[in-house]
């Protein structure tokens, strides 16, 4: 990580394409906002765990210091597990970095749907920061309502250092939760696939049935649940 750390000290990260390696300015969004509003307290927000069949969705909010920050943050999906863990640990101890996160479990996801649960967690994470941000950069599409002024950036975790840092915190925190759940609910392989619909997970789901971590509103899980009594076929001559 030494080369990437040097690049981030200059406010840049490397993005590899099929033809070349492009230097991407990961602080462009932050500088643009602060040019318009000097001294602005700016946070990044991202989530982890929208797609899995089991486990919570986790949102993180991160405020990076305006000066003196030189960690090689990048989209968590572009990092190895070891790189994510190293960066998450460094973020938690770096001077001036502020972190908050929020979790919504499978029950809440089933109750309100995954999008609403994710937005709830994003709002809660931002509101839990120790300093109220003047602007929040959100990965993806707009979240409405939101407790602070916000700007949504599609694929923001690959273009904003603040969002990238939030993506690393959210992903590593959720991974730790799923490893703990693997010990609580053995047999599903949660420590390996983190709740995603891998062949191993689907096979265990068919053999063991859903556990309390499974999202019953997601089709692969829902399809294994017994039909409600009202949906059972009627005997001839009877009406439901």
Order of alpha helices (4+ residues) and beta strands (2+ residues): alpha-beta-beta-alpha-beta-beta-alpha-beta-alpha-alpha-beta-beta-alpha-alpha-alpha-alpha
